[in-house]
Amino acid sequence: MPSHHSLVVLFDSIVLVSAVLSLCTFLPAILSRKVQRSIGWYSLMTAWLVYTISYGLLIGKQEGPEPAFGLCLFQALLVYAVPPLVSTGMTCYYIEFYLIISGLRSGDPRAPSLWRRFWLVIIPWFIFLGIILEVVLLVFAGKRLDRVERAGNNFYCHLSDNTPNLVTASTVITNMVILLPLEVWTGYIMYRNWDIFRRLSRMDRQIFLTVYLRLMICTVAAVIAFAFSMLAFVFPEPDATSLVYPTLPIFIAFAFGTQKDLLRAWLFWLPAIPYGSNIINSGGSIAITTNIYTSWGAVTSEGISTESEATSSHIHKPAISSGGQLGTTGTVVLSGIPTPVPPGIDPTEKSSTTQTQIDTTSRATVHFELPTNPRHSPPSLPQRVEEDMTIYENDRLSEPRPPAPTYPGA
């Protein structure tokens, strides 16, 4: 049986490892311009970071004299509030993913509305503040200042009163009752609509599946939290099993921190993937060295063999469901080729059509023009949209591609 001091050291080590992994997951999404995530993802990662930090506030003061009352109370407030925060955050994040997946049945895999996403982000933090307020009222209004103390296992501070523990456990259990059936139902929808998934590009298909699998890994952490919340009703006094609490962020870091763009962001010393397509002009033949994908379509070298054809390569958006057409038809214009310069574009003039422009260094400029016919334009498209174009160094997708959906954490 490990000594009491050894258990404290082990607890602190797990907290530090969880904090480092959480930061390694979160920082690239903040500092790197190449990593894009939804607001729900940032909210969830912030919640897990607060969760990790809350268990480490007492490091260095877990043995010996009692810590300062202010520090002990502050940690007790967080320790009771962070489990409902992360469990509600995971539930709301999964609801966002479910809404996107459920839209596939109608051929419209888009993110929820702005207001719906706003509430999915803000609700976990409302609950977080509500739990803190509940504990503050219990301590001060209930005159229970003497109940704030270091737990018997010396891992963290808590209240010797069992009321906040039961409120926290009940909130976590409620979230798990919602989350687990929702995950099963989401998987069922994906299975029943697999024919629609097959019509998506392979990349979009992989993103949906990998996000779902990563959320399943998060569910492992959710099940652990669910089990220990149930135990809190039977064994309310903290013991050695509390070692499990700081391990939960490790599951989250493994699920979300191993995505390719996050890992690539840490390898900042390696050459970046080209942010433009090299255009080769040899003997009057123009070729694009990479395939360019945007949310409106794909630009490939297929069908571009002469200068005149380079200025009129059409992008068609295939239907994803019967009678439904995603996006519209546009025209790709290539410019910046040293010799000869393709006709049809004047870099000093602004096009009257909606245009996406990508400026590259020592490479040609690719202009994507949408047709002026309003019946072909998406109703929600602004008059002028600037859109990032991502280059994939492979030719696995030469066929046209439907608009890329918005993913909550892909």
N, C-alpha and C positions, 0 to 999 in steps of 0.2 A: 504494500500500500504506500503510495507516494506521500512524502511529508507535506504538511500544510504549506510550507514555504515553496516547495517544488510546484505545487498546484498553482500558487499565485504567479510564479515565474512563467509557467506554461500558459496561463491565461493571458498574461501580458504579451508573451511572444506571439500568440495567435492574434491578438488585437493589432500588434504592429504589422504582422504579415498581411492581415486583412486591409489595413490602412494603406500600405504600399501598393497592393494589387488594385484597390479601388482608385487610387490616384493614377496609377498607370493606365487604367481604363478611361478615366475621366479627362485627364489633361490633354491627350491628343485631340479629342473632340473639341476642346476649347481653343487650343493653340494652333492647330493645323488647319489651313484653309482647304485641304483636300478631304477632310473628314466632315461629312454632313449628317446630322441627326435631327430627329423631330424634337419639338419642345417637350413632348411626353418622355422621351428618352433622357433628356437632360434633367428633368424633374425627378425621374426615378433614380438616376445615378447620384444626384444630390442627396436624395433621401437615404440611400445606402451609405453614402459618405458620412452623413450626420449620425447614422446608426453606429458606424464603426468608431467614430471619434467619441461618442457618448460613453462607450465602455472603457476608454483609455484615459479618462480625465483624472483618475485616481492613481495612475501609475507613479510609484515612488512614495505613496502615502497609504499603501494598503496594509502595512504592518506598523506596529508601534503606536504612538499617540493617535487619538482620533483626529481626522482631518478638520479643517476649518468648516464651520457650519455653512457658510455661503457656498463653498465648493461642493460640500456634500449634498446640500439641497438642490443645487443646479444639476448635479449628475442624477439625482433621484428623479427630478422632473423629466430629464431626457430619457432615462432608462424606462420609465413608464410610457413615454410618448412615442418613442421611435418604433416599437413593434407595430402599433396601429398605423404609423406613417408608411412604413415600407410595405405592409400587407395591403393597405388600401391603394398605395401607388402601383403595386403589381397588378391588382385587380383592374384598376382604371387603364393601365397600359395594355392589358390583355383585352379589355373591352374595345379599345381603339383598334387593335389588330383584328378582332372579330368583326368589327364594322367594315373594315376594308375587305376582308375575306368574303363576308356575306354579300358585298356589292358585286362580286364576281358572277353571281347567279343572274344578275341583270346585265352583265357585260360592262360594268362600270366600277372597276377596282380602284376607287379613289379614297383619299383620306376623309374622315368625318368633317363636318362643317366647322368653321372657326369657333363658333360659340360652344359647340359640343366638345371640341378639343380643349377649350379654355376651362370648362367645368371639370373635365377629366384630369386636368393638371392641378387645379386649385382645390378640389375636394380633399385629397390626402393631407394637404397642409392645413385646411380648416380643422380636420380631425386631430391633427398634431397639436394645434393650438388649443383645441377644446380639452384634450387630455391634460395638457399643462395647466390650464385654468382650473380643471377639476382638482388636481393635486394641490395647487396653491390654495384654493378655498378650503380644502380638507386640512391643510397644515395650519393656515393662519386663522381663518374663520372658525375652524373647529378646535383651535387652540391645542394643536398636537405637535408643537415644535419639538418636544422631547422624543417624538417618534422617528425623527430623521436621524439615521445612524448608519454606520458601516455594516454591511450584511455579515452574517455569521461566517461565510466562506472568505470574507475579506476581499472579494473581487471588486465590489462596487458599493455605492451607497443606495439605500432604499428606505421605505417607511415600514416600521414594524406593524403598521395597520394593514390588514389584508384587502381593504376596499379597493384601492387603486390597482392592485394586482388582478383582481377579478374583473374590473372594467377593461383593463388592457387585454386580458385573455379572451374576454367575450368579443371584443372588437376583432381580434385576429381570427377567432373561430368563425365569426360571421363572414369575413372576407374569404376565408377558405371554402366555406359552403357555397359561395358564389363562384369562386375562381375554378375549382376543380371540375364541376359540371360544364362550365363554359369552355374549358380546354377540350373536354371530350366532344362537345357539340361542334366546336370549331374544326377538329379533326374529321368529324363526320361530314361536315359541309365540304371540306377539301376533297374528301374521298368521293362523295356523290357528284361533285362538279369537276372531276378530273379531266373530262373531255374539254372543258373550258381552259383548264390549266395547260393542256397540251397545245392549245392554240396560241398561248403566250410564247414569247421567245424563251430559249433555254435559260438565259440569265435571269429573267423575271421569275421563271418557275423555281430556279434554285434559291433565289432570295426569299420567296414565300416559304419554301420548305425549311431552309436553314433558320429563318426567324422562328418558325414554329418549333423546331427542334431545340433551339436555344431557350425558348420559353419553357419547354418541357424540363430542361435542366434547372431553370429557376423554380419550377414546381417542386423539385426535390427539396429545395430550401423551404418552400412553402409548407410542404408536408411535415418537415421537421419542426417548423414553427407551430404548426397545427398540433402536433403531438405534445410538444412541451407546454403549449397553452392549456391543453386538456389536463396535463399533470399538475398545472398550477392550481387547479381546483381541489386536487387531492393532497398535494404536498406544497403548500404555499411558501414554506421556508426555503431560501436558496441553499443549494448544496453543490457538490462537485459537478453535477450535471449541467450547471450553468456554464461550463466550459464550451458547451455547444453554441451558445448565443453568438460569440464573435466569429465563429466559423462560417456563418451563413453568407457574409459578403464574399467569401472565397468562391462559393458556387456562382454568385452573380458575376464576379470578375472573370471566371472561367467561361461563362456563357456569353458575355458581351465583350470581353476584352480580347478575345482571340479572333475577332473578325479581321479580314485581310487588310482593310484600309487602316485600321488602328495599328496593327503590327508594322505596316509599311511606314506609318508616320514616325515610329521610333527609329527606323533605319534612315534617318534624314541625311546621312553621309553618302548614301547610294545615289546614283544618277536617277533623276526623276523620270517617270514615264512621259513620253512626248505629249505636249498639250496641243498638238496640231498634227495634221497628216502631211508627210512629205509628198510633194507632187513632183513627179519626174516627167520631164519633157525631152523625149528623144526621138528625132526623126519625125516630128509632127504627131507623135503618139503620147497621150497624157495618161498617166496612171497614178492612182492613190495608193500609197504603201500600206495604209491601215484603214480599217473600217471605222467610221465615225457614227456614233449613236447619240441621238438626242431624244427627248420625250416626244418629238414630233416625227421621228423617222430615222432612217439609216442612210448614210452616204457611203457607197462602195465604189470600187473601181470597175465593177461589172457594168458593161454598156458604155463606158467612157473610153473611146479609142482615138478620137480626133478632137481638134480644137473646137470645132463647131458643136460637137456633142457635149463637150465639157460645160457649155453654158446652158444646157437644157436637159439635165439629168433629172427626171421626175422621181419623186418619192411618193409611193402609194401606201396608204394605211389599210391593211386588211381588216375585214370585219371580224369581231371577236364573238359575235352571236348573230343569229339569223336576223337580218333586217337592221342590224346595228353597225355603224361605221365609227371606229375610233379615230379621232383626229381628222385630217383632211389631206389634200394633195398639194405639194409644194414644189418649188424649183430650187435646185442647187446651182450656184454660180461660183466658179473658181476664178480667183484672181491672184495676182502677185507672182505669176510664173515669169521667170526672167526673160525668156525669149521662146516663142513670141508671147505677147500679152493677149489673153483671150478677149475677144470682143464682147460687148454687151454690158460693160460695167465701167463707171467712171468713179474712181475713189474720192474725187472732190465733191461729188454730189450725194445727197441723201435720198435714199429711195422713198417713194411715197407709200410703199407697202410696208407692212409690219416685217421687221428684219431682225435677225439674230446675227451678231457679228463676233467673230473670235479672232483676236489679233495674236499672232505667233511670231516668235523671233526666228529670223532666217528661214521662214517657211511661208508657204502661200497662205493667203487669207481665204477662209471659207465663209461665204454669205449664204444664209438660208432665208429665202423669201417666201412668205405665205401669199396665196392668191388674193386678189382684191375682191373677188366675188364674196359677199357677206354670207351667202348660204353655205359656203364651204368653210367658214371660219368658226372656231369654237365660240359659243356665246359668251363665255367668261374670260376670254383672252383680252388683255389690255391692248391699247392701240400700239404700244411699242414694248416688246418684251426682250430682256436680255437674259440669255439662258446658257448655262455652262454646257459645253459639249465634251464628252468624255471619250477618250481614245482607247480602244482595246486592241492590243497587238496580236490579233489572230484573225483568221478568216472563217471562223466556225459558223458565223451567221451572215450569209450573203443575201438572204431573202429579206424583204421589207419587214419592219418590226412595228408592233402596235405601241402606243404611248406608254412610257414607263410609269407604273403606278407609284404613288407615294407610300413609302413604308414607314412604320413608326420607329424602327430602330435598325433598319438594314444599313 
